[in-house]
């Protein structure tokens, strides 16, 4: 592998370019016209412009991305996360043109990426999936399925994608008609597929996910689990590893289920298997598989010492994993805060613009993954994530204290960020002392915060 096309932008592009450098492989960055002066563009060995700022004509165009890889003579392609990273069509196009896709095959991605298909595989292995429906054909189907499940609240979900799009909580039969049409329309808009399914809604849940690395020689290893329960509108804000406050048998079962599922799918590459843990019942259900590197991969890297992106590259070169399951040792605790260019007091309105000053924290146990620098322009066309501040310390309490010190050292002038919100969360008694559920941020923390703020 001589040359990798990095088919992404922002902090993950910077991260992949760093891994290419460490592996001694040339990095070629595909950029839209909005990103020609980005940090990733400055760091890459070569840059190729693939189209205008609009993602649909640049980062989301399979044709332009693969064309760029061919024209730049790249023999491999790393998709990062988001954009086309989980589109089997991109993988198939790479396969057809003799480009190594850094990730699973198109066939494996189809099986793992379709939530209903993945759920069927999990179910066949005896992994709890929640007593949900198969794909719903229409409203009538939804009504009869809800009557059969007969345990409100229920959750309507899109089978083609995540991020909370197409999700509706149904508290009574009366909610179904309006909820179905809204969810289906939203799923159709976001993913081009309005297929929905129903499952019981867990009131007190924790979002626990297992990081998997698997090679093409049949080795499947887990790197422990992460807790991603701090969410707003189904978007993660803070992630940590390992999880705390769950019983040893439960964690062992969750990790084992993730390995079993990826083994059955003959998966290779990096994957994250997501679960919901029902706090009251001490049970878990399988949610989905993400067939790519996750935003929150650094917390796992910090507690295991394993470079997930370099392993992805090696797996794509058909090399075996550089470690065995027994060699995966989880040390200490790591936390990641996602710093977004958003104005918290204006209902998290994105604040693109030019960064005048940027000073990031540094020191033992502190890592910052970012594409920000003094003078960087944050464009209005994409996701608002600009940096991830990660701390690693002996235990959770120490990691939180270190995070507070790090966030207080972060200085940003020119745009609004969510850094101060993270400081408030880190200082909050409930966050510090008890494992929170997926609803805590939205239902307890934010409403009470706005009361204080005014």
C-alpha positions as a printed NumPy array, in Angstrom:
array([[  0.   ,   0.   ,   0.   ],
       [  1.74 ,   3.14 ,  -1.219],
       [ -0.925,   5.818,  -1.23 ],
       [ -4.244,   6.324,   0.587],
       [ -7.027,   8.659,  -0.508],
       [ -8.498,  10.222,   2.639],
       [-12.157,  10.673,   1.687],
       [-13.222,  12.913,   4.542],
       [-12.614,  16.256,   6.224],
       [-12.22 ,  17.932,   9.618],
       [-10.618,  16.268,  12.597],
       [-11.002,  12.684,  11.325],
       [ -9.12 ,  13.577,   8.115],
       [ -6.28 ,  14.957,  10.277],
       [ -6.37 ,  11.753,  12.345],
       [ -6.167,   9.464,   9.294],
       [ -3.365,  11.545,   7.755],
       [ -1.403,  11.131,  11.006],
       [ -1.882,   7.348,  10.856],
       [ -0.71 ,   7.31 ,   7.204],
       [  2.409,   9.22 ,   8.258],
       [  3.065,   6.739,  11.095],
       [  2.692,   3.817,   8.676],
       [  4.983,   5.459,   6.088],
       [  2.183,   5.672,   3.501],
       [  1.456,   8.704,   1.317],
       [ -1.783,  10.548,   2.145],
       [ -3.851,  12.177,  -0.597],
       [ -6.697,  14.302,   0.734],
       [ -9.952,  14.72 ,  -1.206],
       [-11.363,  18.18 ,  -0.421],
       [-14.325,  20.305,  -1.395],
       [-13.613,  23.903,  -2.407],
       [-14.54 ,  24.947,   1.157],
       [-11.692,  22.915,   2.658],
       [ -8.692,  23.774,   0.461],
       [ -7.054,  25.777,   3.261],
       [ -7.978,  23.369,   6.072],
       [ -5.464,  21.912,   8.522],
       [ -5.92 ,  18.487,   6.921],
       [ -5.024,  20.   ,   3.523],
       [ -1.869,  21.515,   5.019],
       [ -0.853,  18.174,   6.555],
       [ -1.62 ,  15.823,   3.648],
       [  1.144,  14.854,   1.193],
       [ -1.119,  15.766,  -1.724],
       [ -4.531,  17.4  ,  -2.097],
       [ -7.158,  16.889,  -4.779],
       [-10.256,  19.099,  -5.114],
       [-13.334,  16.953,  -5.784],
       [-16.079,  19.553,  -6.069],
       [-17.923,  22.527,  -4.579],
       [-18.743,  23.08 ,  -0.903],
       [-22.104,  21.263,  -1.064],
       [-21.494,  17.768,   0.345],
       [-23.79 ,  16.188,  -2.255],
       [-21.42 ,  17.313,  -5.002],
       [-18.212,  16.482,  -3.142],
       [-17.923,  14.291,  -0.034],
       [-21.163,  12.424,  -0.751],
       [-20.435,  11.68 ,  -4.42 ],
       [-19.196,   8.104,  -4.908],
       [-18.284,   8.952,  -8.497],
       [-16.132,  11.957,  -7.571],
       [-14.429,  10.237,  -4.639],
       [-13.516,   7.106,  -6.607],
       [-12.564,   9.214,  -9.63 ],
       [-10.204,  11.211,  -7.403],
       [ -8.586,   8.017,  -6.09 ],
       [ -8.045,   6.727,  -9.643],
       [ -6.682,  10.054, -10.947],
       [ -4.328,  10.439,  -7.982],
       [ -3.07 ,   6.867,  -8.414],
       [ -4.098,   5.841,  -4.904],
       [ -4.205,   2.13 ,  -4.186],
       [ -6.399,   2.483,  -1.081],
       [ -9.168,   4.667,   0.343],
       [-10.029,   5.533,   3.961],
       [-13.591,   6.84 ,   4.394],
       [-13.326,   8.176,   7.975],
       [-16.789,   8.35 ,   9.584],
       [-20.04 ,   9.904,   8.371],
       [-20.448,  10.859,   4.684],
       [-19.954,   7.688,   2.575],
       [-18.223,   5.579,   5.251],
       [-21.06 ,   3.051,   5.508],
       [-22.284,   3.042,   1.901],
       [-21.814,  -0.351,   0.26 ],
       [-21.941,   1.471,  -3.117],
       [-18.628,   3.201,  -2.334],
       [-17.036,  -0.099,  -1.285],
       [-18.321,  -1.816,  -4.442],
       [-16.97 ,   1.012,  -6.624],
       [-13.562,   0.676,  -4.938],
       [-13.613,  -3.103,  -5.44 ],
       [-14.491,  -2.689,  -9.139],
       [-11.603,  -0.284,  -9.681],
       [ -8.946,  -2.247,  -7.815],
       [ -8.771,   0.196,  -4.904],
       [ -8.432,  -1.295,  -1.419],
       [-11.259,   0.003,   0.772],
       [-10.08 ,   0.415,   4.371],
       [-13.032,  -1.284,   6.008],
       [-15.182,  -4.371,   5.416],
       [-16.234,  -5.731,   2.012],
       [-19.365,  -4.404,   0.307],
       [-21.177,  -7.669,   1.098],
       [-20.287,  -7.586,   4.817],
       [-21.185,  -3.893,   4.993],
       [-24.593,  -4.61 ,   3.469],
       [-25.264,  -7.335,   6.047],
       [-24.009,  -5.354,   9.041],
       [-25.244,  -1.919,   7.983],
       [-28.877,  -2.809,   7.438],
       [-30.225,  -2.655,  10.969],
       [-32.964,  -5.204,  10.369],
       [-30.589,  -7.69 ,   8.738],
       [-28.033,  -7.247,  11.534],
       [-30.749,  -7.709,  14.112],
       [-31.866, -10.941,  12.474],
       [-28.295, -12.277,  12.66 ],
       [-28.015, -11.23 ,  16.325],
       [-31.318, -12.923,  17.101],
       [-30.197, -16.162,  15.419],
       [-27.162, -16.164,  17.751],
       [-29.334, -15.771,  20.845],
       [-28.242, -12.159,  21.423],
       [-31.132, -10.166,  22.959],
       [-32.615,  -7.802,  20.383],
       [-35.718,  -6.532,  22.152],
       [-39.092,  -7.846,  21.08 ],
       [-39.451,  -5.608,  18.081],
       [-41.009,  -5.866,  14.659],
       [-39.461,  -6.649,  11.303],
       [-39.637,  -3.881,   8.704],
       [-43.084,  -2.266,   8.723],
       [-44.764,  -2.087,   5.34 ],
       [-47.3  ,   0.63 ,   6.075],
       [-49.366,   2.309,   8.791],
       [-51.756,  -0.627,   9.069],
       [-48.804,  -2.924,   9.665],
       [-47.534,  -0.535,  12.377],
       [-50.924,  -0.494,  14.132],
       [-51.241,  -4.265,  14.239],
       [-47.628,  -4.676,  15.347],
       [-48.124,  -2.15 ,  18.185],
       [-51.256,  -4.026,  19.28 ],
       [-49.246,  -7.274,  19.32 ],
       [-46.372,  -5.763,  21.359],
       [-48.895,  -4.089,  23.683],
       [-46.359,  -2.503,  26.041],
       [-46.071,   1.248,  25.806],
       [-43.923,   3.285,  25.424],
       [-42.785,   2.039,  22.014],
       [-40.139,   3.446,  19.688],
       [-40.443,   3.888,  15.91 ],
       [-37.053,   3.756,  14.188],
       [-35.671,   4.047,  10.67 ],
       [-34.036,   0.833,   9.481],
       [-31.648,   2.578,   7.064],
       [-29.774,   4.901,   9.437],
       [-29.342,   6.456,  12.849],
       [-28.505,   9.712,  14.601],
       [-32.083,  10.001,  15.858],
       [-33.504,  10.688,  12.414],
       [-36.9  ,   9.102,  11.92 ],
       [-37.215,   8.239,  15.623],
       [-40.51 ,   8.766,  17.426],
       [-41.539,   7.718,  20.928],
       [-45.109,   6.429,  21.062],
       [-46.741,   6.692,  24.478],
       [-50.22 ,   5.469,  23.449],
       [-52.021,   3.973,  20.424],
       [-53.194,   7.504,  19.544],
       [-49.592,   8.522,  18.758],
       [-49.094,   5.933,  16.034],
       [-50.785,   7.556,  13.022],
       [-49.038,  10.937,  13.265],
       [-45.785,   9.371,  14.461],
       [-45.638,   6.892,  11.598],
       [-46.04 ,   9.435,   8.813],
       [-43.583,  11.845,  10.416],
       [-40.921,   9.177,  11.05 ],
       [-41.29 ,   7.66 ,   7.604],
       [-41.027,  11.031,   5.855],
       [-37.972,  11.992,   7.922],
       [-36.271,   8.651,   7.211],
       [-37.039,   9.001,   3.507],
       [-35.48 ,  12.488,   3.465],
       [-32.393,  11.537,   5.451],
       [-31.601,   8.097,   4.045],
       [-33.688,   7.743,   0.885],
       [-35.524,   4.857,   2.583],
       [-38.673,   5.296,   4.676],
       [-38.703,   1.754,   6.121],
       [-39.422,   1.764,   9.854],
       [-39.544,  -0.777,  12.641],
       [-40.986,  -0.819,  16.158],
       [-39.424,  -1.835,  19.441],
       [-40.194,  -1.357,  23.139],
       [-38.78 ,   1.888,  24.469],
       [-36.502,   1.579,  27.506],
       [-37.179,   4.487,  29.867],
       [-33.928,   4.259,  31.818],
       [-31.213,   3.225,  29.431],
       [-27.46 ,   3.474,  29.129],
       [-25.823,   3.491,  25.719],
       [-22.958,   1.001,  25.861],
       [-20.884,   0.126,  22.797],
       [-18.091,  -2.351,  22.196],
       [-15.084,  -1.567,  19.996],
       [-14.122,  -4.461,  17.738],
       [-11.057,  -4.98 ,  15.557],
       [-11.038,  -8.018,  13.284],
       [ -8.536,  -9.12 ,  10.639],
       [ -8.98 , -11.188,   7.472],
       [ -7.508, -14.267,   9.164],
       [-10.458, -14.882,  11.487],
       [ -9.143, -13.038,  14.553],
       [-11.885, -10.985,  16.221],
       [-10.977,  -8.996,  19.346],
       [-12.862,  -6.522,  21.491],
       [-11.098,  -3.502,  23.004],
       [-13.554,  -3.177,  25.88 ],
       [-16.626,  -0.972,  25.928],
       [-17.5  ,   2.729,  25.987],
       [-20.349,   4.526,  27.715],
       [-21.973,   7.08 ,  25.411],
       [-25.057,   7.915,  27.478],
       [-24.483,  11.692,  27.517],
       [-26.64 ,  12.569,  24.524],
       [-28.742,  15.383,  23.171],
       [-31.279,  14.589,  20.441],
       [-29.664,  11.145,  20.076],
       [-26.305,  12.77 ,  19.334],
       [-23.45 ,  11.851,  21.653],
       [-21.747,  14.718,  23.491],
       [-19.434,  12.945,  25.953],
       [-18.012,   9.432,  25.73 ],
       [-15.957,   7.44 ,  28.189],
       [-14.157,   4.127,  28.566],
       [-14.551,   1.778,  30.253],
       [-18.144,   1.855,  31.532],
       [-18.642,   2.097,  35.293],
       [-21.32 ,   0.788,  37.632],
       [-22.395,  -2.232,  35.585],
       [-22.037,  -5.767,  36.903],
       [-19.129,  -7.895,  35.728],
       [-21.428, -10.607,  34.256],
       [-23.378,  -7.998,  32.26 ],
       [-20.226,  -6.406,  30.792],
       [-18.774,  -9.841,  29.967],
       [-22.015, -10.764,  28.207],
       [-22.106,  -7.5  ,  26.209],
       [-18.476,  -7.846,  25.086],
       [-19.021, -11.512,  24.226],
       [-22.145, -10.713,  22.185],
       [-20.209,  -8.147,  20.12 ],
       [-17.397, -10.615,  19.333],
       [-19.862, -13.397,  18.509],
       [-21.833, -11.177,  16.138],
       [-18.763,  -9.94 ,  14.233],
       [-17.381, -13.478,  14.025],
       [-20.658, -14.732,  12.558],
       [-20.657, -11.909,   9.975],
       [-17.026, -12.779,   9.108],
       [-16.413,  -9.086,   9.695],
       [-12.996,  -7.517,   9.161],
       [-11.834,  -3.981,   9.956],
       [-12.916,  -1.737,  12.83 ],
       [-16.516,  -1.986,  14.005],
       [-18.549,  -0.752,  16.911],
       [-21.407,  -2.858,  18.212],
       [-23.96 ,  -0.745,  20.056],
       [-26.24 ,  -1.886,  22.88 ],
       [-28.835,  -0.368,  25.165],
       [-28.632,  -1.444,  28.789],
       [-31.859,  -1.368,  30.762],
       [-30.702,   0.016,  34.11 ],
       [-33.705,  -1.244,  36.092],
       [-33.674,  -4.782,  34.72 ],
       [-29.857,  -5.148,  34.356],
       [-30.453,  -6.505,  30.85 ],
       [-29.224,  -5.411,  27.45 ],
       [-30.435,  -5.392,  23.864],
       [-28.47 ,  -5.153,  20.626],
       [-28.991,  -1.911,  18.694],
       [-26.753,  -1.826,  15.616],
       [-23.292,  -2.263,  14.136],
       [-21.286,   0.691,  12.864],
       [-18.987,  -0.58 ,  10.142],
       [-16.368,   2.172,  10.483],
       [-14.189,   4.054,  12.936],
       [-16.265,   6.049,  15.457],
       [-15.909,   9.687,  16.531],
       [-15.184,   8.408,  20.045],
       [-12.423,   5.913,  19.169],
       [ -9.752,   7.942,  21.089],
       [-11.086,   6.986,  24.539],
       [-10.559,   3.317,  23.662],
       [ -7.091,   4.051,  22.254],
       [ -6.164,   5.839,  25.485],
       [ -7.184,   2.985,  27.815],
       [ -5.788,   0.156,  25.628],
       [ -2.76 ,   1.782,  23.978],
       [ -3.915,   0.356,  20.626],
       [ -3.937,   2.672,  17.583],
       [ -7.274,   1.799,  15.967],
       [ -6.712,   3.706,  12.706],
       [ -3.277,   2.148,  12.104],
       [ -4.796,  -1.278,  12.785],
       [ -7.5  ,  -0.502,  10.184],
       [ -4.793,   0.204,   7.611],
       [ -2.876,  -2.984,   8.486],
       [ -6.035,  -5.111,   8.334],
       [ -6.725,  -3.728,   4.84 ],
       [ -3.216,  -4.851,   3.857],
       [ -4.252,  -8.364,   4.908],
       [ -1.94 ,  -8.327,   7.907],
       [ -3.032, -10.045,  11.131],
       [ -3.949,  -7.99 ,  14.209],
       [ -0.837,  -6.843,  16.073],
       [ -2.223,  -8.174,  19.383],
       [ -4.294, -11.03 ,  20.806],
       [ -7.375, -10.739,  23.019],
       [ -5.281, -11.65 ,  26.07 ],
       [ -2.967,  -8.722,  25.342],
       [ -5.81 ,  -6.193,  25.449],
       [ -5.47 ,  -4.645,  28.902],
       [ -7.658,  -1.743,  29.949],
       [ -5.788,   0.758,  32.072],
       [ -7.366,   3.698,  33.884],
       [-10.281,   5.746,  32.578],
       [-10.646,   8.069,  29.59 ],
       [-13.239,  10.754,  28.786],
       [-13.879,  12.611,  25.538],
       [-15.733,  15.915,  25.255],
       [-16.921,  16.87 ,  21.775],
       [-16.288,  20.568,  21.229],
       [-18.779,  21.872,  18.671],
       [-18.924,  25.28 ,  17.015],
       [-22.359,  26.008,  18.486],
       [-24.044,  28.66 ,  20.591],
       [-25.533,  26.757,  23.527],
       [-27.769,  29.64 ,  24.675],
       [-29.288,  29.913,  21.168],
       [-30.495,  26.292,  21.26 ],
       [-27.147,  24.963,  19.989],
       [-27.232,  27.048,  16.799],
       [-24.095,  26.326,  14.713],
       [-21.589,  29.205,  14.712],
       [-19.364,  28.871,  11.648],
       [-16.738,  31.556,  11.113],
       [-13.075,  32.385,  11.477],
       [-11.109,  31.326,  14.549],
       [ -9.025,  34.33 ,  15.634],
       [ -7.303,  32.662,  18.579],
       [ -6.925,  28.967,  19.335],
       [ -4.924,  27.723,  22.316],
       [ -5.36 ,  24.079,  23.208],
       [ -4.446,  22.368,  26.468],
       [ -1.464,  20.028,  26.663],
       [  0.132,  17.908,  29.337],
       [  0.279,  14.332,  30.552],
       [ -2.983,  12.475,  29.948],
       [ -4.42 ,  15.182,  27.654],
       [ -5.066,  14.651,  23.952],
       [ -6.755,  17.044,  21.521],
       [ -7.972,  15.795,  18.125],
       [ -8.885,  18.842,  16.057],
       [ -8.629,  20.662,  12.749],
       [ -8.756,  24.099,  14.39 ],
       [ -5.864,  26.574,  14.426],
       [ -5.591,  30.377,  14.649],
       [ -6.969,  31.68 ,  11.363],
       [ -8.891,  28.506,  10.488],
       [-12.279,  29.045,   8.895],
       [-15.064,  26.756,  10.126],
       [-17.372,  26.385,   7.092],
       [-21.167,  26.43 ,   7.477],
       [-21.782,  23.418,   5.234],
       [-20.881,  20.489,   7.479],
       [-21.072,  19.005,  10.954],
       [-20.215,  21.479,  13.736],
       [-17.629,  19.269,  15.499],
       [-14.309,  21.143,  15.607],
       [-12.349,  19.326,  18.313],
       [-12.343,  16.477,  20.78 ],
       [-10.64 ,  16.944,  24.124],
       [ -9.661,  13.59 ,  25.63 ],
       [ -8.235,  12.965,  29.09 ],
       [ -6.833,   9.726,  30.5  ],
       [ -6.121,   9.18 ,  34.189],
       [ -6.009,   6.458,  36.837],
       [ -9.77 ,   6.44 ,  37.463],
       [-12.969,   8.222,  36.443],
       [-12.751,  10.874,  39.147],
       [ -9.194,  11.772,  38.162],
       [-10.126,  11.833,  34.455],
       [-12.97 ,  14.279,  35.197],
       [-10.69 ,  16.534,  37.278],
       [ -8.08 ,  16.508,  34.509],
       [-10.796,  17.282,  31.93 ],
       [-11.881,  20.326,  33.947],
       [ -8.307,  21.614,  34.024],
       [ -7.917,  20.954,  30.288],
       [-11.184,  22.649,  29.306],
       [-10.291,  25.686,  31.391],
       [ -7.063,  25.986,  29.394],
       [ -8.826,  25.807,  26.023],
       [ -9.035,  29.313,  24.56 ],
       [-11.132,  30.035,  21.486],
       [-11.806,  33.515,  20.112],
       [-13.931,  34.216,  17.038],
       [-16.644,  31.574,  17.314],
       [-18.878,  30.189,  20.071],
       [-18.166,  26.651,  21.262],
       [-19.707,  24.136,  23.647],
       [-16.608,  24.08 ,  25.895],
       [-18.282,  25.956,  28.776],
       [-21.211,  23.547,  28.707],
       [-18.763,  20.663,  29.176],
       [-17.235,  22.454,  32.153],
       [-20.705,  22.688,  33.724],
       [-21.396,  19.   ,  33.081],
       [-18.025,  17.928,  34.508],
       [-18.751,  20.002,  37.627],
       [-22.245,  18.551,  38.066],
       [-22.701,  16.366,  41.15 ],
       [-24.891,  13.811,  39.344],
       [-22.481,  13.396,  36.428],
       [-19.521,  13.049,  38.779],
       [-21.055,  10.519,  41.141],
       [-23.557,   8.368,  39.26 ],
       [-23.599,   6.705,  35.874],
       [-26.123,   8.795,  33.926],
       [-28.794,   7.476,  31.549],
       [-29.39 ,   8.578,  27.954],
       [-32.119,  10.978,  29.078],
       [-30.223,  12.759,  31.845],
       [-28.672,  15.5  ,  29.745],
       [-31.858,  16.417,  27.91 ],
       [-34.435,  15.887,  30.649],
       [-32.563,  16.832,  33.831],
       [-29.421,  18.81 ,  33.118],
       [-30.344,  21.176,  30.261],
       [-33.822,  22.275,  31.501],
       [-32.461,  23.053,  34.997],
       [-29.462,  24.772,  33.473],
       [-31.644,  27.185,  31.492],
       [-33.529,  28.016,  34.692],
       [-30.241,  29.018,  36.332],
       [-29.025,  30.784,  33.209],
       [-31.982,  33.168,  33.195]])
